[in-house]
Amino acid sequence: QVQVVESGGGLAQPGESLRLSCAAFGFPYKDYLMQWYRQAPGKERELVGSITATGSITYFVDSVKGRFTISRDMNQNTMYLQMNNLRPEDTAVYSCNVARSGLLYWGHGTQVTVSS
């Protein structure tokens, strides 16, 4: 059974940092794509960034470039999202997925709230 579990969300003040984790268990492949999404209140879900099994990273949201860093520990089947200099507009539910060969599994998400 495949499980995808996010952790590390919470409340932060503007300018602070948070680190999110996304762990995948039971996926039947070793090389798979992992992606971070976020959905802010009243807005559509957007793709924040992705990382391949070989470590190729793409960021899709201009406002996070230079502030957010995606990384991956292949041994632990875990992806990270280091979020620095957080802004109120980063408030969202952050979720991740793993994908390969037509298989796609999502985690339940973790809430990030940036507020003073």
Phi and psi in radians as a Rosetta constraint file:
Dihedral C 1 N 2 CA 2 C 2 CIRCULARHARMONIC -1.534 0.35
Dihedral N 2 CA 2 C 2 N 3 CIRCULARHARMONIC 2.335 0.35
Dihedral C 2 N 3 CA 3 C 3 CIRCULARHARMONIC -2.289 0.35
Dihedral N 3 CA 3 C 3 N 4 CIRCULARHARMONIC 2.424 0.35
Dihedral C 3 N 4 CA 4 C 4 CIRCULARHARMONIC -2.180 0.35
Dihedral N 4 CA 4 C 4 N 5 CIRCULARHARMONIC 2.156 0.35
Dihedral C 4 N 5 CA 5 C 5 CIRCULARHARMONIC -2.261 0.35
Dihedral N 5 CA 5 C 5 N 6 CIRCULARHARMONIC 2.125 0.35
Dihedral C 5 N 6 CA 6 C 6 CIRCULARHARMONIC -1.683 0.35
Dihedral N 6 CA 6 C 6 N 7 CIRCULARHARMONIC 2.654 0.35
Dihedral C 6 N 7 CA 7 C 7 CIRCULARHARMONIC -2.695 0.35
Dihedral N 7 CA 7 C 7 N 8 CIRCULARHARMONIC 2.895 0.35
Dihedral C 7 N 8 CA 8 C 8 CIRCULARHARMONIC 1.813 0.35
Dihedral N 8 CA 8 C 8 N 9 CIRCULARHARMONIC -0.017 0.35
Dihedral C 8 N 9 CA 9 C 9 CIRCULARHARMONIC -1.283 0.35
Dihedral N 9 CA 9 C 9 N 10 CIRCULARHARMONIC 3.055 0.35
Dihedral C 9 N 10 CA 10 C 10 CIRCULARHARMONIC 2.777 0.35
Dihedral N 10 CA 10 C 10 N 11 CIRCULARHARMONIC -2.806 0.35
Dihedral C 10 N 11 CA 11 C 11 CIRCULARHARMONIC -1.786 0.35
Dihedral N 11 CA 11 C 11 N 12 CIRCULARHARMONIC 2.304 0.35
Dihedral C 11 N 12 CA 12 C 12 CIRCULARHARMONIC -2.375 0.35
Dihedral N 12 CA 12 C 12 N 13 CIRCULARHARMONIC 2.679 0.35
Dihedral C 12 N 13 CA 13 C 13 CIRCULARHARMONIC -1.549 0.35
Dihedral N 13 CA 13 C 13 N 14 CIRCULARHARMONIC 2.710 0.35
Dihedral C 13 N 14 CA 14 C 14 CIRCULARHARMONIC -0.921 0.35
Dihedral N 14 CA 14 C 14 N 15 CIRCULARHARMONIC 2.346 0.35
Dihedral C 14 N 15 CA 15 C 15 CIRCULARHARMONIC 1.622 0.35
Dihedral N 15 CA 15 C 15 N 16 CIRCULARHARMONIC -0.251 0.35
Dihedral C 15 N 16 CA 16 C 16 CIRCULARHARMONIC -1.460 0.35
Dihedral N 16 CA 16 C 16 N 17 CIRCULARHARMONIC 3.114 0.35
Dihedral C 16 N 17 CA 17 C 17 CIRCULARHARMONIC -2.167 0.35
Dihedral N 17 CA 17 C 17 N 18 CIRCULARHARMONIC 2.660 0.35
Dihedral C 17 N 18 CA 18 C 18 CIRCULARHARMONIC -2.453 0.35
Dihedral N 18 CA 18 C 18 N 19 CIRCULARHARMONIC 2.662 0.35
Dihedral C 18 N 19 CA 19 C 19 CIRCULARHARMONIC -2.177 0.35
Dihedral N 19 CA 19 C 19 N 20 CIRCULARHARMONIC 2.091 0.35
Dihedral C 19 N 20 CA 20 C 20 CIRCULARHARMONIC -1.702 0.35
Dihedral N 20 CA 20 C 20 N 21 CIRCULARHARMONIC 2.593 0.35
Dihedral C 20 N 21 CA 21 C 21 CIRCULARHARMONIC -2.144 0.35
Dihedral N 21 CA 21 C 21 N 22 CIRCULARHARMONIC 2.600 0.35
Dihedral C 21 N 22 CA 22 C 22 CIRCULARHARMONIC -2.362 0.35
Dihedral N 22 CA 22 C 22 N 23 CIRCULARHARMONIC 1.947 0.35
Dihedral C 22 N 23 CA 23 C 23 CIRCULARHARMONIC -1.908 0.35
Dihedral N 23 CA 23 C 23 N 24 CIRCULARHARMONIC 2.341 0.35
Dihedral C 23 N 24 CA 24 C 24 CIRCULARHARMONIC -1.955 0.35
Dihedral N 24 CA 24 C 24 N 25 CIRCULARHARMONIC 2.283 0.35
Dihedral C 24 N 25 CA 25 C 25 CIRCULARHARMONIC -2.160 0.35
Dihedral N 25 CA 25 C 25 N 26 CIRCULARHARMONIC 2.345 0.35
Dihedral C 25 N 26 CA 26 C 26 CIRCULARHARMONIC 1.392 0.35
Dihedral N 26 CA 26 C 26 N 27 CIRCULARHARMONIC 0.172 0.35
Dihedral C 26 N 27 CA 27 C 27 CIRCULARHARMONIC -1.232 0.35
Dihedral N 27 CA 27 C 27 N 28 CIRCULARHARMONIC 2.356 0.35
Dihedral C 27 N 28 CA 28 C 28 CIRCULARHARMONIC -1.356 0.35
Dihedral N 28 CA 28 C 28 N 29 CIRCULARHARMONIC 0.072 0.35
Dihedral C 28 N 29 CA 29 C 29 CIRCULARHARMONIC -2.189 0.35
Dihedral N 29 CA 29 C 29 N 30 CIRCULARHARMONIC 2.740 0.35
Dihedral C 29 N 30 CA 30 C 30 CIRCULARHARMONIC -1.602 0.35
Dihedral N 30 CA 30 C 30 N 31 CIRCULARHARMONIC -0.579 0.35
Dihedral C 30 N 31 CA 31 C 31 CIRCULARHARMONIC -1.873 0.35
Dihedral N 31 CA 31 C 31 N 32 CIRCULARHARMONIC 1.959 0.35
Dihedral C 31 N 32 CA 32 C 32 CIRCULARHARMONIC -2.575 0.35
Dihedral N 32 CA 32 C 32 N 33 CIRCULARHARMONIC 2.774 0.35
Dihedral C 32 N 33 CA 33 C 33 CIRCULARHARMONIC -1.496 0.35
Dihedral N 33 CA 33 C 33 N 34 CIRCULARHARMONIC 2.467 0.35
Dihedral C 33 N 34 CA 34 C 34 CIRCULARHARMONIC -2.173 0.35
Dihedral N 34 CA 34 C 34 N 35 CIRCULARHARMONIC 2.448 0.35
Dihedral C 34 N 35 CA 35 C 35 CIRCULARHARMONIC -2.346 0.35
Dihedral N 35 CA 35 C 35 N 36 CIRCULARHARMONIC 2.574 0.35
Dihedral C 35 N 36 CA 36 C 36 CIRCULARHARMONIC -1.879 0.35
Dihedral N 36 CA 36 C 36 N 37 CIRCULARHARMONIC 2.305 0.35
Dihedral C 36 N 37 CA 37 C 37 CIRCULARHARMONIC -2.131 0.35
Dihedral N 37 CA 37 C 37 N 38 CIRCULARHARMONIC 2.852 0.35
Dihedral C 37 N 38 CA 38 C 38 CIRCULARHARMONIC -2.551 0.35
Dihedral N 38 CA 38 C 38 N 39 CIRCULARHARMONIC 2.631 0.35
Dihedral C 38 N 39 CA 39 C 39 CIRCULARHARMONIC -2.357 0.35
Dihedral N 39 CA 39 C 39 N 40 CIRCULARHARMONIC 1.979 0.35
Dihedral C 39 N 40 CA 40 C 40 CIRCULARHARMONIC -1.470 0.35
Dihedral N 40 CA 40 C 40 N 41 CIRCULARHARMONIC 2.761 0.35
Dihedral C 40 N 41 CA 41 C 41 CIRCULARHARMONIC -0.975 0.35
Dihedral N 41 CA 41 C 41 N 42 CIRCULARHARMONIC 2.211 0.35
Dihedral C 41 N 42 CA 42 C 42 CIRCULARHARMONIC 1.340 0.35
Dihedral N 42 CA 42 C 42 N 43 CIRCULARHARMONIC 0.111 0.35
Dihedral C 42 N 43 CA 43 C 43 CIRCULARHARMONIC -2.135 0.35
Dihedral N 43 CA 43 C 43 N 44 CIRCULARHARMONIC 2.862 0.35
Dihedral C 43 N 44 CA 44 C 44 CIRCULARHARMONIC -1.335 0.35
Dihedral N 44 CA 44 C 44 N 45 CIRCULARHARMONIC 2.718 0.35
Dihedral C 44 N 45 CA 45 C 45 CIRCULARHARMONIC -1.178 0.35
Dihedral N 45 CA 45 C 45 N 46 CIRCULARHARMONIC 2.432 0.35
Dihedral C 45 N 46 CA 46 C 46 CIRCULARHARMONIC -2.235 0.35
Dihedral N 46 CA 46 C 46 N 47 CIRCULARHARMONIC 2.576 0.35
Dihedral C 46 N 47 CA 47 C 47 CIRCULARHARMONIC -1.402 0.35
Dihedral N 47 CA 47 C 47 N 48 CIRCULARHARMONIC 2.073 0.35
Dihedral C 47 N 48 CA 48 C 48 CIRCULARHARMONIC -1.436 0.35
Dihedral N 48 CA 48 C 48 N 49 CIRCULARHARMONIC -0.837 0.35
Dihedral C 48 N 49 CA 49 C 49 CIRCULARHARMONIC -3.080 0.35
Dihedral N 49 CA 49 C 49 N 50 CIRCULARHARMONIC 2.983 0.35
Dihedral C 49 N 50 CA 50 C 50 CIRCULARHARMONIC -2.516 0.35
Dihedral N 50 CA 50 C 50 N 51 CIRCULARHARMONIC 2.791 0.35
Dihedral C 50 N 51 CA 51 C 51 CIRCULARHARMONIC -2.496 0.35
Dihedral N 51 CA 51 C 51 N 52 CIRCULARHARMONIC 2.286 0.35
Dihedral C 51 N 52 CA 52 C 52 CIRCULARHARMONIC -1.492 0.35
Dihedral N 52 CA 52 C 52 N 53 CIRCULARHARMONIC 3.081 0.35
Dihedral C 52 N 53 CA 53 C 53 CIRCULARHARMONIC -1.159 0.35
Dihedral N 53 CA 53 C 53 N 54 CIRCULARHARMONIC -0.411 0.35
Dihedral C 53 N 54 CA 54 C 54 CIRCULARHARMONIC -1.637 0.35
Dihedral N 54 CA 54 C 54 N 55 CIRCULARHARMONIC 0.072 0.35
Dihedral C 54 N 55 CA 55 C 55 CIRCULARHARMONIC 1.583 0.35
Dihedral N 55 CA 55 C 55 N 56 CIRCULARHARMONIC 0.182 0.35
Dihedral C 55 N 56 CA 56 C 56 CIRCULARHARMONIC -1.341 0.35
Dihedral N 56 CA 56 C 56 N 57 CIRCULARHARMONIC 2.184 0.35
Dihedral C 56 N 57 CA 57 C 57 CIRCULARHARMONIC -1.999 0.35
Dihedral N 57 CA 57 C 57 N 58 CIRCULARHARMONIC 2.405 0.35
Dihedral C 57 N 58 CA 58 C 58 CIRCULARHARMONIC -2.299 0.35
Dihedral N 58 CA 58 C 58 N 59 CIRCULARHARMONIC 2.308 0.35
Dihedral C 58 N 59 CA 59 C 59 CIRCULARHARMONIC -1.859 0.35
Dihedral N 59 CA 59 C 59 N 60 CIRCULARHARMONIC 2.343 0.35
Dihedral C 59 N 60 CA 60 C 60 CIRCULARHARMONIC -1.934 0.35
Dihedral N 60 CA 60 C 60 N 61 CIRCULARHARMONIC -0.136 0.35
Dihedral C 60 N 61 CA 61 C 61 CIRCULARHARMONIC -1.979 0.35
Dihedral N 61 CA 61 C 61 N 62 CIRCULARHARMONIC 2.027 0.35
Dihedral C 61 N 62 CA 62 C 62 CIRCULARHARMONIC -1.044 0.35
Dihedral N 62 CA 62 C 62 N 63 CIRCULARHARMONIC -0.611 0.35
Dihedral C 62 N 63 CA 63 C 63 CIRCULARHARMONIC -1.222 0.35
Dihedral N 63 CA 63 C 63 N 64 CIRCULARHARMONIC -0.255 0.35
Dihedral C 63 N 64 CA 64 C 64 CIRCULARHARMONIC -1.717 0.35
Dihedral N 64 CA 64 C 64 N 65 CIRCULARHARMONIC -0.221 0.35
Dihedral C 64 N 65 CA 65 C 65 CIRCULARHARMONIC -1.099 0.35
Dihedral N 65 CA 65 C 65 N 66 CIRCULARHARMONIC 2.274 0.35
Dihedral C 65 N 66 CA 66 C 66 CIRCULARHARMONIC 1.553 0.35
Dihedral N 66 CA 66 C 66 N 67 CIRCULARHARMONIC -0.235 0.35
Dihedral C 66 N 67 CA 67 C 67 CIRCULARHARMONIC -1.988 0.35
Dihedral N 67 CA 67 C 67 N 68 CIRCULARHARMONIC -0.642 0.35
Dihedral C 67 N 68 CA 68 C 68 CIRCULARHARMONIC -1.818 0.35
Dihedral N 68 CA 68 C 68 N 69 CIRCULARHARMONIC 2.497 0.35
Dihedral C 68 N 69 CA 69 C 69 CIRCULARHARMONIC -2.313 0.35
Dihedral N 69 CA 69 C 69 N 70 CIRCULARHARMONIC 2.207 0.35
Dihedral C 69 N 70 CA 70 C 70 CIRCULARHARMONIC -1.705 0.35
Dihedral N 70 CA 70 C 70 N 71 CIRCULARHARMONIC 2.399 0.35
Dihedral C 70 N 71 CA 71 C 71 CIRCULARHARMONIC -2.515 0.35
Dihedral N 71 CA 71 C 71 N 72 CIRCULARHARMONIC 3.032 0.35
Dihedral C 71 N 72 CA 72 C 72 CIRCULARHARMONIC -2.656 0.35
Dihedral N 72 CA 72 C 72 N 73 CIRCULARHARMONIC 2.387 0.35
Dihedral C 72 N 73 CA 73 C 73 CIRCULARHARMONIC -1.887 0.35
Dihedral N 73 CA 73 C 73 N 74 CIRCULARHARMONIC 1.799 0.35
Dihedral C 73 N 74 CA 74 C 74 CIRCULARHARMONIC -1.138 0.35
Dihedral N 74 CA 74 C 74 N 75 CIRCULARHARMONIC -0.585 0.35
Dihedral C 74 N 75 CA 75 C 75 CIRCULARHARMONIC -1.170 0.35
Dihedral N 75 CA 75 C 75 N 76 CIRCULARHARMONIC -0.567 0.35
Dihedral C 75 N 76 CA 76 C 76 CIRCULARHARMONIC -1.739 0.35
Dihedral N 76 CA 76 C 76 N 77 CIRCULARHARMONIC 0.054 0.35
Dihedral C 76 N 77 CA 77 C 77 CIRCULARHARMONIC 0.895 0.35
Dihedral N 77 CA 77 C 77 N 78 CIRCULARHARMONIC 0.728 0.35
Dihedral C 77 N 78 CA 78 C 78 CIRCULARHARMONIC -2.251 0.35
Dihedral N 78 CA 78 C 78 N 79 CIRCULARHARMONIC 2.420 0.35
Dihedral C 78 N 79 CA 79 C 79 CIRCULARHARMONIC -1.977 0.35
Dihedral N 79 CA 79 C 79 N 80 CIRCULARHARMONIC 2.581 0.35
Dihedral C 79 N 80 CA 80 C 80 CIRCULARHARMONIC -2.165 0.35
Dihedral N 80 CA 80 C 80 N 81 CIRCULARHARMONIC 2.678 0.35
Dihedral C 80 N 81 CA 81 C 81 CIRCULARHARMONIC -2.284 0.35
Dihedral N 81 CA 81 C 81 N 82 CIRCULARHARMONIC 1.785 0.35
Dihedral C 81 N 82 CA 82 C 82 CIRCULARHARMONIC -1.488 0.35
Dihedral N 82 CA 82 C 82 N 83 CIRCULARHARMONIC 2.078 0.35
Dihedral C 82 N 83 CA 83 C 83 CIRCULARHARMONIC -2.014 0.35
Dihedral N 83 CA 83 C 83 N 84 CIRCULARHARMONIC 1.971 0.35
Dihedral C 83 N 84 CA 84 C 84 CIRCULARHARMONIC -1.918 0.35
Dihedral N 84 CA 84 C 84 N 85 CIRCULARHARMONIC 2.800 0.35
Dihedral C 84 N 85 CA 85 C 85 CIRCULARHARMONIC 0.845 0.35
Dihedral N 85 CA 85 C 85 N 86 CIRCULARHARMONIC 0.913 0.35
Dihedral C 85 N 86 CA 86 C 86 CIRCULARHARMONIC -1.094 0.35
Dihedral N 86 CA 86 C 86 N 87 CIRCULARHARMONIC 2.573 0.35
Dihedral C 86 N 87 CA 87 C 87 CIRCULARHARMONIC -2.122 0.35
Dihedral N 87 CA 87 C 87 N 88 CIRCULARHARMONIC 2.736 0.35
Dihedral C 87 N 88 CA 88 C 88 CIRCULARHARMONIC -0.976 0.35
Dihedral N 88 CA 88 C 88 N 89 CIRCULARHARMONIC -0.572 0.35
Dihedral C 88 N 89 CA 89 C 89 CIRCULARHARMONIC -1.276 0.35
Dihedral N 89 CA 89 C 89 N 90 CIRCULARHARMONIC -0.080 0.35
Dihedral C 89 N 90 CA 90 C 90 CIRCULARHARMONIC -1.460 0.35
Dihedral N 90 CA 90 C 90 N 91 CIRCULARHARMONIC -0.116 0.35
Dihedral C 90 N 91 CA 91 C 91 CIRCULARHARMONIC -1.044 0.35
Dihedral N 91 CA 91 C 91 N 92 CIRCULARHARMONIC 2.159 0.35
Dihedral C 91 N 92 CA 92 C 92 CIRCULARHARMONIC -3.072 0.35
Dihedral N 92 CA 92 C 92 N 93 CIRCULARHARMONIC 2.929 0.35
Dihedral C 92 N 93 CA 93 C 93 CIRCULARHARMONIC -1.555 0.35
Dihedral N 93 CA 93 C 93 N 94 CIRCULARHARMONIC 2.138 0.35
Dihedral C 93 N 94 CA 94 C 94 CIRCULARHARMONIC -1.756 0.35
Dihedral N 94 CA 94 C 94 N 95 CIRCULARHARMONIC 2.242 0.35
Dihedral C 94 N 95 CA 95 C 95 CIRCULARHARMONIC -2.327 0.35
Dihedral N 95 CA 95 C 95 N 96 CIRCULARHARMONIC 2.821 0.35
Dihedral C 95 N 96 CA 96 C 96 CIRCULARHARMONIC -2.300 0.35
Dihedral N 96 CA 96 C 96 N 97 CIRCULARHARMONIC 2.809 0.35
Dihedral C 96 N 97 CA 97 C 97 CIRCULARHARMONIC -2.455 0.35
Dihedral N 97 CA 97 C 97 N 98 CIRCULARHARMONIC 2.843 0.35
Dihedral C 97 N 98 CA 98 C 98 CIRCULARHARMONIC -2.148 0.35
Dihedral N 98 CA 98 C 98 N 99 CIRCULARHARMONIC 2.468 0.35
Dihedral C 98 N 99 CA 99 C 99 CIRCULARHARMONIC -2.578 0.35
Dihedral N 99 CA 99 C 99 N 100 CIRCULARHARMONIC 2.474 0.35
Dihedral C 99 N 100 CA 100 C 100 CIRCULARHARMONIC -3.032 0.35
Dihedral N 100 CA 100 C 100 N 101 CIRCULARHARMONIC 2.447 0.35
Dihedral C 100 N 101 CA 101 C 101 CIRCULARHARMONIC 0.893 0.35
Dihedral N 101 CA 101 C 101 N 102 CIRCULARHARMONIC 0.771 0.35
Dihedral C 101 N 102 CA 102 C 102 CIRCULARHARMONIC 1.438 0.35
Dihedral N 102 CA 102 C 102 N 103 CIRCULARHARMONIC -0.094 0.35
Dihedral C 102 N 103 CA 103 C 103 CIRCULARHARMONIC -1.624 0.35
Dihedral N 103 CA 103 C 103 N 104 CIRCULARHARMONIC 2.376 0.35
Dihedral C 103 N 104 CA 104 C 104 CIRCULARHARMONIC -2.496 0.35
Dihedral N 104 CA 104 C 104 N 105 CIRCULARHARMONIC 2.162 0.35
Dihedral C 104 N 105 CA 105 C 105 CIRCULARHARMONIC -2.228 0.35
Dihedral N 105 CA 105 C 105 N 106 CIRCULARHARMONIC 2.389 0.35
Dihedral C 105 N 106 CA 106 C 106 CIRCULARHARMONIC -1.959 0.35
Dihedral N 106 CA 106 C 106 N 107 CIRCULARHARMONIC 2.624 0.35
Dihedral C 106 N 107 CA 107 C 107 CIRCULARHARMONIC -1.531 0.35
Dihedral N 107 CA 107 C 107 N 108 CIRCULARHARMONIC 3.091 0.35
Dihedral C 107 N 108 CA 108 C 108 CIRCULARHARMONIC -1.494 0.35
Dihedral N 108 CA 108 C 108 N 109 CIRCULARHARMONIC -0.282 0.35
Dihedral C 108 N 109 CA 109 C 109 CIRCULARHARMONIC 1.722 0.35
Dihedral N 109 CA 109 C 109 N 110 CIRCULARHARMONIC 2.804 0.35
Dihedral C 109 N 110 CA 110 C 110 CIRCULARHARMONIC -2.407 0.35
Dihedral N 110 CA 110 C 110 N 111 CIRCULARHARMONIC 2.392 0.35
Dihedral C 110 N 111 CA 111 C 111 CIRCULARHARMONIC -1.437 0.35
Dihedral N 111 CA 111 C 111 N 112 CIRCULARHARMONIC 2.301 0.35
Dihedral C 111 N 112 CA 112 C 112 CIRCULARHARMONIC -2.081 0.35
Dihedral N 112 CA 112 C 112 N 113 CIRCULARHARMONIC 2.159 0.35
Dihedral C 112 N 113 CA 113 C 113 CIRCULARHARMONIC -2.157 0.35
Dihedral N 113 CA 113 C 113 N 114 CIRCULARHARMONIC 2.167 0.35
Dihedral C 113 N 114 CA 114 C 114 CIRCULARHARMONIC -1.993 0.35
Dihedral N 114 CA 114 C 114 N 115 CIRCULARHARMONIC 1.972 0.35
Dihedral C 114 N 115 CA 115 C 115 CIRCULARHARMONIC -2.750 0.35
Dihedral N 115 CA 115 C 115 N 116 CIRCULARHARMONIC 2.549 0.35
